[in-house]
Amino acid sequence: MVIAFIYVYTKYFLLYLIQNKSQTHSIFKSFKIYFKNQVGFSIKSIQTDNAKEFLYLSSFLVKHGVQHCLIFPNTYEHNGSIGRKHSHIIDMELALLLVQVYFYLFGEKLFVLSLTL
């Protein structure tokens, strides 16, 4: 699974790979510290879908003065750049899987062919 953070002003993109959704709280805490150190600003608001892993952050967000905005379900026009980044990540993942399958099927022939091109 993946959690992606985008700083809207500069389109700064950070991706975290996680094993289960319960890691969201600790990932957001570390991202908050990382963002403060790198950019020099504190997070004022976040926009998420209605996923439960982000709803569990509510008390943490209120404590730190972060406004939590929710996207309505099935309104992809509100996703903007995160939706495009997600599509790009999925496309790259499928391309890497395809390369892996071709290499498994054709082995050395594919490697030699790529070197000659």
ZADREN-309628 format. One record per atom (N, C-alpha, C, O): residue in three letters; atom name; x, y, z. Coordinates in pm, 1 decimal. Atoms other than C-alpha are relative to their C-alpha. Layout:
residues N
   residu   atome          X          Y          Z
      ALA      CA          X          Y          Z
...
END
This chain:
residues 117
   residu   atome          X          Y          Z
      MET       N       83.2     -117.7        0.0
      MET      CA        0.0        0.0        0.0
      MET       C       88.1      124.5        0.0
      MET       O      206.1      119.9       34.8
      VAL       N      -73.9     -123.3       18.2
      VAL      CA      102.4      356.7      -57.4
      VAL       C      -75.5      115.9       64.1
      VAL       O     -197.8      125.0       53.9
      ILE       N       53.9     -128.6      -44.5
      ILE      CA       47.2      689.1      117.2
      ILE       C       81.6      107.0      -70.1
      ILE       O      204.6      106.1      -65.8
      ALA       N      -67.8     -106.6       72.9
      ALA      CA      126.8      994.6      -90.0
      ALA       C      -37.7      134.4       60.4
      ALA       O     -153.6      158.6       93.8
      PHE       N       21.2     -135.9      -48.7
      PHE      CA      167.9     1352.1       32.6
      PHE       C       47.4       96.7     -107.5
      PHE       O      155.5       79.7     -163.9
      ILE       N      -38.5     -103.4       95.9
      ILE      CA      172.3     1654.2     -199.0
      ILE       C      -17.2      135.5       65.8
      ILE       O     -122.7      166.4      121.3
      TYR       N        7.0     -138.6      -43.7
      TYR      CA      253.9     2009.2      -96.4
      TYR       C      -55.6       78.8     -118.5
      TYR       O       11.8       92.8     -220.6
      VAL       N       74.0      -56.2      112.5
      VAL      CA        4.4     2194.7     -314.9
      VAL       C       71.5      119.2      -62.5
      VAL       O       68.8      135.1     -184.6
      TYR       N      -61.2     -121.0       51.9
      TYR      CA      199.8     2517.6     -349.3
      TYR       C      114.0      -29.1      -98.3
      TYR       O      122.7       33.6     -204.0
      THR       N     -115.1       29.5       85.1
      THR      CA      515.7     2364.2     -497.7
      THR       C      -11.7     -133.3      -72.7
      THR       O       75.6     -167.6     -152.4
      LYS       N       19.8      134.9       55.4
      LYS      CA      378.5     2020.6     -600.1
      LYS       C      107.9      -96.5       48.3
      LYS       O      136.7     -195.7      -18.6
      TYR       N      -98.4       89.2      -61.4
      TYR      CA      644.5     1863.4     -374.5
      TYR       C      -71.3     -129.5       35.5
      TYR       O     -176.0     -127.4      100.2
      PHE       N       67.1      129.4      -10.5
      PHE      CA      562.0     1492.9     -370.3
      PHE       C       84.6      -95.4       82.3
      PHE       O      204.5     -109.4       58.1
      LEU       N      -70.2       97.1      -82.6
      LEU      CA      655.2     1235.2     -108.7
      LEU       C      -86.5     -124.4       12.4
      LEU       O     -206.3     -116.0       39.5
      LEU       N       70.4      127.0        4.6
      LEU      CA      559.3      870.4     -120.6
      LEU       C       51.3      -90.8      110.3
      LEU       O      172.2     -105.4      128.6
      TYR       N      -35.5       96.3     -104.5
      TYR      CA      554.0      622.3      167.7
      TYR       C      -62.5     -134.5      -34.3
      TYR       O     -181.4     -142.0      -65.2
      LEU       N       50.4      135.2       18.3
      LEU      CA      520.4      247.7      120.3
      LEU       C      -26.6      -59.4      137.8
      LEU       O       59.6      -56.0      225.6
      ILE       N       37.0       56.2     -129.1
      ILE      CA      337.5       78.0      405.1
      ILE       C      -50.6     -142.6      -18.0
      ILE       O      -92.2     -181.5     -127.1
      GLN       N       48.3      137.1        5.3
      GLN      CA      242.5     -279.1      489.9
      GLN       C     -146.2      -10.9       39.6
      GLN       O     -218.8      -94.4      -14.2
      ASN       N      141.9       -0.5      -36.2
      ASN      CA      -89.9     -205.5      660.0
      ASN       C      -43.6      141.8       37.9
      ASN       O       39.2      228.2       66.8
      LYS       N       53.9     -134.5      -18.4
      LYS      CA     -316.1       92.2      715.5
      LYS       C       16.4       53.2      141.5
      LYS       O        1.7      173.3      164.1
      SER       N      -19.1      -45.7     -137.3
      SER      CA     -250.8      104.6     1088.9
      SER       C      128.0       82.0       15.6
      SER       O      146.8      147.5      118.1
      GLN       N     -124.2      -77.6       -4.3
      GLN      CA       88.1      261.8     1010.5
      GLN       C      -21.5      146.3      -37.7
      GLN       O       71.8      226.1      -28.9
      THR       N       27.5     -134.6       49.0
      THR      CA      -81.0      579.1      882.4
      THR       C       32.3      106.2      104.4
      THR       O       90.7      209.4       71.5
      HIS       N      -21.4      -98.0     -106.6
      HIS      CA      -64.5      759.2     1217.8
      HIS       C      148.8       29.3       17.6
      HIS       O      189.0      145.6       22.5
      SER       N     -144.0      -21.5      -19.6
      SER      CA      309.6      705.7     1264.4
      SER       C       64.9       60.4     -124.9
      SER       O      157.1      141.3     -113.4
      ILE       N      -53.0      -57.2      124.0
      ILE      CA      380.5      785.0      897.1
      ILE       C      -31.2      149.1       -7.2
      ILE       O       54.7      228.7      -45.2
      PHE       N       35.5     -141.2        5.4
      PHE      CA      190.8     1113.7      921.0
      PHE       C       82.3       80.5      100.8
      PHE       O      124.4      192.3       71.2
      LYS       N      -83.0      -69.4      -99.2
      LYS      CA      378.9     1207.2     1239.5
      LYS       C      140.8       25.0      -54.6
      LYS       O      194.3      135.1      -42.1
      SER       N     -135.2      -16.6       53.9
      SER      CA      714.0     1145.9     1070.6
      SER       C       -0.5       95.1     -119.3
      SER       O       94.4      171.5     -137.0
      PHE       N        8.8      -93.4      111.8
      PHE      CA      599.7     1331.4      757.4
      PHE       C      -12.9      143.2       49.5
      PHE       O       46.9      234.2       -7.9
      LYS       N       18.8     -134.1      -55.7
      LYS      CA      491.1     1629.4      967.9
      LYS       C      134.1       58.1       44.9
      LYS       O      163.8      174.5       17.8
      ILE       N     -132.8      -44.1      -44.9
      ILE      CA      837.6     1651.6     1125.4
      ILE       C       92.5       23.6     -119.8
      ILE       O      163.8      123.8     -124.6
      TYR       N      -83.6      -12.6      120.4
      TYR      CA     1012.5     1595.9      789.5
      TYR       C      -36.3      127.8      -76.9
      TYR       O       51.9      202.3     -119.8
      PHE       N       45.9     -116.5       74.1
      PHE      CA      801.4     1864.4      621.8
      PHE       C       41.8      129.0       69.3
      PHE       O       85.6      223.7        4.0
      LYS       N      -39.0     -118.1      -77.0
      LYS      CA      868.6     2115.3      900.0
      LYS       C      149.9       27.7      -16.0
      LYS       O      190.8      142.8      -31.0
      ASN       N     -144.7      -16.3       13.2
      ASN      CA     1244.3     2053.9      874.0
      ASN       C       42.4       38.4     -141.5
      ASN       O      132.2      120.9     -158.2
      GLN       N      -41.7      -23.4      138.3
      GLN      CA     1266.0     2058.1      493.0
      GLN       C      -53.8      130.5      -57.7
      GLN       O       19.8      206.0     -121.2
      VAL       N       63.7     -115.8       61.3
      VAL      CA     1020.2     2330.5      396.4
      VAL       C        4.0      122.3       91.1
      VAL       O        9.2      235.9       44.0
      GLY       N       -4.0     -110.7      -94.8
      GLY      CA     1025.7     2539.3      712.5
      GLY       C     -135.8       50.7       42.1
      GLY       O     -145.4      147.5      117.6
      PHE       N      135.8      -37.5      -37.3
      PHE      CA      649.2     2563.7      744.3
      PHE       C      -65.3     -115.5       72.7
      PHE       O      -28.6     -231.3       53.0
      SER       N       78.5      107.1      -60.7
      SER      CA      409.1     2372.7      961.1
      SER       C     -122.1      -26.7      -87.2
      SER       O     -165.0       60.6     -162.7
      ILE       N      117.2       38.9       79.0
      ILE      CA      115.2     2190.1      804.9
      ILE       C     -122.5       67.5       59.5
      ILE       O     -149.1       55.0      179.0
      LYS       N      120.2      -71.0      -44.9
      LYS      CA     -201.8     2399.7      826.2
      LYS       C     -127.0      -80.5      -27.1
      LYS       O     -221.3      -76.2       51.9
      SER       N      118.1       80.3       31.9
      SER      CA     -449.6     2165.6      655.7
      SER       C       39.4     -117.4      -87.8
      SER       O      139.1     -112.4     -159.9
      ILE       N      -17.8      115.1       88.0
      ILE      CA     -471.5     1828.3      487.1
      ILE       C     -135.0      -31.5      -63.2
      ILE       O     -240.4       -3.0       -6.4
      GLN       N      120.6       40.5       70.5
      GLN      CA     -721.5     1697.6      236.1
      GLN       C       12.1     -148.4      -28.8
      GLN       O      108.1     -192.3      -92.1
      THR       N       -4.0      144.8       17.3
      THR      CA     -802.6     1326.9      236.4
      THR       C     -135.9      -49.3      -46.9
      THR       O     -235.8       22.5      -43.6
      ASP       N      127.7       63.4       27.1
      ASP      CA    -1066.0     1088.8      118.5
      ASP       C      -59.2      -46.0      133.1
      ASP       O       -0.8      -19.8      238.3
      ASN       N       66.5       40.9     -124.1
      ASN      CA    -1303.5      935.6      373.1
      ASN       C       52.8     -131.5       55.3
      ASN       O      -19.5     -202.3      125.4
      ALA       N      -57.8      124.4      -48.5
      ALA      CA    -1069.6      646.3      446.9
      ALA       C       15.1        5.2      152.1
      ALA       O       52.8      107.8      208.8
      LYS       N       -0.1        5.2     -146.3
      LYS      CA    -1084.0      535.8      808.6
      LYS       C      138.1       25.3       60.3
      LYS       O      148.3       78.1      171.0
      GLU       N     -133.5      -19.9      -57.3
      GLU      CA     -706.7      544.0      855.0
      GLU       C       30.6      147.2       22.1
      GLU       O      106.5      180.9      113.0
      PHE       N      -20.9     -142.8      -20.7
      PHE      CA     -712.6      922.6      816.8
      PHE       C      -97.9       56.7      101.9
      PHE       O      -67.9      156.5      167.4
      LEU       N       96.0      -46.5      -99.6
      LEU      CA    -1022.7      963.8     1032.4
      LEU       C       52.0      -25.0      141.2
      LEU       O       16.7       47.7      234.0
      TYR       N      -58.8       27.8     -131.1
      TYR      CA     -828.8      809.3     1321.4
      TYR       C      102.7      105.9       40.3
      TYR       O      141.7      112.8      156.9
      LEU       N      -95.2     -106.4      -29.4
      LEU      CA     -587.6     1102.9     1297.4
      LEU       C      -65.6      124.6       58.0
      LEU       O        4.8      218.3       95.8
      SER       N       72.4     -122.5      -36.0
      SER      CA     -857.6     1354.0     1399.5
      SER       C       48.8       63.4      129.5
      SER       O       71.7      184.3      134.2
      SER       N      -43.0      -58.2     -127.4
      SER      CA     -749.7     1396.2     1760.8
      SER       C      141.9       56.6       -9.8
      SER       O      171.0      161.4       48.0
      PHE       N     -136.4      -48.3       20.7
      PHE      CA     -383.6     1432.6     1657.7
      PHE       C       -1.8      131.5      -77.6
      PHE       O       71.7      224.4      -43.9
      LEU       N        6.8     -120.1       82.7
      LEU      CA     -475.2     1692.4     1394.2
      LEU       C      -54.2      118.4       78.7
      LEU       O       -2.0      229.3       67.3
      VAL       N       56.2     -107.6      -81.9
      VAL      CA     -689.5     1896.2     1634.2
      VAL       C      102.6       49.0      101.2
      VAL       O      115.7      169.4      123.4
      LYS       N     -100.6      -34.2      -99.4
      LYS      CA     -413.9     1886.9     1895.8
      LYS       C      109.7       89.4      -59.1
      LYS       O      161.9      177.2        9.6
      HIS       N     -107.1      -75.7       64.3
      HIS      CA     -162.4     2029.7     1645.1
      HIS       C      -51.7      112.8      -89.6
      HIS       O       26.4      174.8     -161.8
      GLY       N       56.7     -111.7       74.3
      GLY      CA     -400.2     2280.9     1485.2
      GLY       C       -3.5      -18.3     -150.5
      GLY       O        8.0       78.9     -225.0
      VAL       N        5.8       30.1      143.2
      VAL      CA     -425.2     2109.3     1146.0
      VAL       C     -145.2      -22.2      -39.1
      VAL       O     -215.0     -104.5       20.2
      GLN       N      137.5       14.9       48.2
      GLN      CA     -752.6     2147.0      957.9
      GLN       C       -7.6     -122.1      -91.3
      GLN       O       77.6     -140.5     -178.2
      HIS       N       16.0      121.9       79.5
      HIS      CA     -878.7     1819.5      807.1
      HIS       C     -120.2       16.1      -91.8
      HIS       O     -234.1       20.6      -45.4
      CYS       N      106.6      -11.5       99.7
      CYS      CA    -1079.9     1855.9      484.3
      CYS       C      -19.3     -135.8      -65.6
      CYS       O       77.4     -204.0      -99.5
      LEU       N       31.3      128.7       60.9
      LEU      CA    -1256.8     1553.0      340.3
      LEU       C      -51.5       18.8     -141.5
      LEU       O     -125.5      113.0     -169.8
      ILE       N       50.4        1.8      136.7
      ILE      CA    -1319.3     1480.0      -26.2
      ILE       C     -123.7      -89.3       -1.4
      ILE       O     -124.0     -196.3       59.4
      PHE       N      119.1       83.1       12.3
      PHE      CA    -1665.6     1350.9     -108.2
      PHE       C       31.1     -121.3      -86.6
      PHE       O      111.3     -111.9     -179.5
      PRO       N      -26.1      120.3       79.4
      PRO      CA    -1671.1      995.2     -244.8
      PRO       C      -38.7       19.8     -146.7
      PRO       O     -135.2       89.8     -177.7
      ASN       N       25.0        0.3      144.8
      ASN      CA    -1659.4      953.2     -624.3
      ASN       C        2.2      138.6      -62.5
      ASN       O      -66.1      161.5     -162.4
      THR       N      -17.6     -132.1       61.5
      THR      CA    -1564.0     1316.0     -692.9
      THR       C      147.2       15.3      -34.7
      THR       O      223.1       80.5       36.9
      TYR       N     -140.3        5.0       38.1
      TYR      CA    -1238.5     1266.0     -874.9
      TYR       C       54.5      135.2      -43.5
      TYR       O      175.9      155.5      -43.9
      GLU       N      -48.2     -132.1       40.1
      GLU      CA    -1223.5     1625.5     -994.9
      GLU       C       63.2       74.8      116.4
      GLU       O      138.7      169.4       94.4
      HIS       N      -59.7      -63.5     -117.2
      HIS      CA    -1129.8     1723.5     -637.7
      HIS       C      139.1      -55.7       30.6
      HIS       O      214.5        4.1      107.3
      ASN       N     -129.1       61.8      -28.1
      ASN      CA     -828.4     1493.4     -638.0
      ASN       C      116.0       73.7      -64.9
      ASN       O      224.8       78.7       -7.5
      GLY       N     -101.9      -79.6       66.2
      GLY      CA     -630.5     1703.3     -885.9
      GLY       C      130.7      -72.3      -19.7
      GLY       O      134.2     -180.7      -78.0
      SER       N     -133.7       52.3       26.8
      SER      CA     -257.5     1638.4     -883.6
      SER       C       24.4     -134.9       67.5
      SER       O      100.7     -216.1       15.1
      ILE       N      -21.5      129.7      -65.2
      ILE      CA     -273.6     1348.2     -637.5
      ILE       C      -61.0     -111.5      -83.4
      ILE       O       -7.2     -222.1      -87.7
      GLY       N       59.9      100.1       88.1
      GLY      CA     -505.9     1164.4     -875.2
      GLY       C       88.8      -30.3     -118.4
      GLY       O      102.3     -145.9     -158.5
      ARG       N      -91.3       20.2      112.1
      ARG      CA     -264.7     1217.7    -1162.5
      ARG       C      125.6      -74.5       44.3
      ARG       O      174.4     -162.0      -27.1
      LYS       N     -118.3       71.3      -52.3
      LYS      CA       31.2     1106.1     -948.6
      LYS       C      -32.9     -146.9       23.2
      LYS       O       47.1     -235.0       -8.4
      HIS       N       40.7      138.5      -26.4
      HIS      CA     -160.7      794.9     -843.5
      HIS       C       -9.2      -78.0     -130.9
      HIS       O       37.2     -191.8     -138.4
      SER       N        8.8       66.1      130.7
      SER      CA     -237.5      710.3    -1207.4
      SER       C      139.0      -28.1      -56.0
      SER       O      162.8     -134.5     -113.0
      HIS       N     -136.4       18.1       48.5
      HIS      CA      129.1      758.8    -1296.0
      HIS       C       69.1     -114.9       74.0
      HIS       O      139.1     -195.1       12.1
      ILE       N      -61.4      106.8      -79.0
      ILE      CA      240.6      528.8    -1012.6
      ILE       C      -54.0     -135.4      -43.9
      ILE       O       22.9     -230.5      -58.4
      ILE       N       60.1      125.8       44.4
      ILE      CA       -4.0      257.0    -1122.3
      ILE       C       53.4      -38.1     -138.0
      ILE       O       84.9     -154.7     -161.8
      ASP       N      -53.5       28.0      133.6
      ASP      CA      113.5      288.2    -1485.4
      ASP       C      144.3      -49.8        7.3
      ASP       O      181.3     -143.4      -63.6
      MET       N     -139.0       43.6      -15.2
      MET      CA      477.4      256.5    -1378.4
      MET       C        8.0     -140.7       59.2
      MET       O       90.6     -221.8       17.5
      GLU       N        1.7      133.1      -60.9
      GLU      CA      397.7      -45.2    -1161.5
      GLU       C      -36.3     -105.9     -103.6
      GLU       O       25.7     -212.2     -107.8
      LEU       N       39.1       95.2      104.2
      LEU      CA      221.9     -218.1    -1453.1
      LEU       C      111.4      -19.0     -102.2
      LEU       O      133.6     -130.4     -149.6
      ALA       N     -110.8       11.4       94.1
      ALA      CA      514.3     -140.8    -1683.7
      ALA       C      111.9      -87.1       57.5
      ALA       O      169.2     -169.8      -13.5
      LEU       N     -104.8       81.3      -62.9
      LEU      CA      761.9     -290.6    -1434.7
      LEU       C      -41.0     -146.8        7.3
      LEU       O       42.3     -235.5      -11.3
      LEU       N       47.6      138.6       -0.8
      LEU      CA      545.0     -601.9    -1399.6
      LEU       C       10.7      -61.6     -138.9
      LEU       O       48.2     -178.0     -152.9
      LEU       N       -8.5       49.4      136.6
      LEU      CA      531.4     -635.4    -1777.0
      LEU       C      144.3      -34.1      -36.8
      LEU       O      169.3     -136.8      -99.8
      VAL       N     -141.3       27.7       26.1
      VAL      CA      910.4     -613.3    -1801.7
      VAL       C       42.8     -127.3       71.8
      VAL       O      117.6     -208.2       17.0
      GLN       N      -35.3      119.4      -76.3
      GLN      CA      940.9     -877.2    -1531.5
      GLN       C      -54.5     -126.1      -67.9
      GLN       O       14.8     -227.6      -74.1
      VAL       N       59.4      114.9       68.5
      VAL      CA      704.7    -1112.6    -1718.2
      VAL       C       75.7      -29.9     -128.7
      VAL       O      105.7     -145.9     -157.3
      TYR       N      -75.5       21.3      122.9
      TYR      CA      887.3    -1060.0    -2048.0
      TYR       C      137.0      -59.4       29.2
      TYR       O      182.6     -148.4      -42.6
      PHE       N     -131.4       53.8      -32.9
      PHE      CA     1220.4    -1125.6    -1883.1
      PHE       C      -10.8     -145.9       42.6
      PHE       O       76.2     -226.7       10.2
      TYR       N       21.0      138.4      -42.1
      TYR      CA     1082.2    -1444.0    -1725.8
      TYR       C      -25.3      -89.3     -121.5
      TYR       O       26.5     -200.7     -128.9
      LEU       N       34.8       81.2      116.7
      LEU      CA      942.5    -1565.5    -2058.9
      LEU       C      114.0      -12.7     -100.0
      LEU       O      137.7     -120.8     -153.8
      PHE       N      -98.5       -0.9      107.3
      PHE      CA     1225.9    -1467.2    -2291.4
      PHE       C      144.4        3.0       49.1
      PHE       O      236.8      -21.7      -28.4
      GLY       N     -132.0        7.9      -62.1
      GLY      CA     1521.7    -1442.4    -2054.4
      GLY       C      108.9       77.5      -70.2
      GLY       O       97.2      198.0      -92.7
      GLU       N     -119.1      -62.5       57.1
      GLU      CA     1855.8    -1372.9    -2216.1
      GLU       C      -26.4       62.4     -136.6
      GLU       O       36.7      162.0     -171.9
      LYS       N       27.3      -53.1      134.2
      LYS      CA     1710.3    -1314.3    -2564.0
      LYS       C      -47.5      145.2        9.3
      LYS       O       -8.1      229.0      -71.8
      LEU       N       50.2     -135.2      -17.6
      LEU      CA     1528.5    -1004.7    -2438.8
      LEU       C      112.4       93.9       43.1
      LEU       O      119.5      207.8       -3.2
      PHE       N     -111.7      -81.6      -46.9
      PHE      CA     1838.4     -875.7    -2262.3
      PHE       C       95.2       31.8     -114.7
      PHE       O      138.1      146.3     -128.7
      VAL       N      -89.7      -21.3      112.9
      VAL      CA     2056.9     -921.2    -2571.8
      VAL       C      -64.9       93.6     -101.6
      VAL       O        2.2      179.8     -158.4
      LEU       N       71.5      -87.4       93.8
      LEU      CA     1791.3     -756.7    -2790.0
      LEU       C        2.5      145.4       48.1
      LEU       O       19.3      237.1      -32.3
      SER       N       -2.2     -136.4      -53.9
      SER      CA     1779.6     -453.9    -2558.7
      SER       C      138.5       62.8      -13.2
      SER       O      149.6      184.2      -30.7
      LEU       N     -135.2      -52.1       14.9
      LEU      CA     2158.7     -419.7    -2578.8
      LEU       C       29.7       38.7     -143.4
      LEU       O      107.1      131.4     -167.3
      THR       N      -25.8      -29.4      141.0
      THR      CA     2154.5     -420.2    -2958.8
      THR       C      -78.6      120.9      -47.2
      THR       O      -43.1      181.2     -148.5
      LEU       N       77.6     -118.0       39.4
      LEU      CA     1892.7     -144.3    -2975.0
      LEU       C       68.9      119.8       46.0
      LEU       O       21.1      231.0       23.6
END
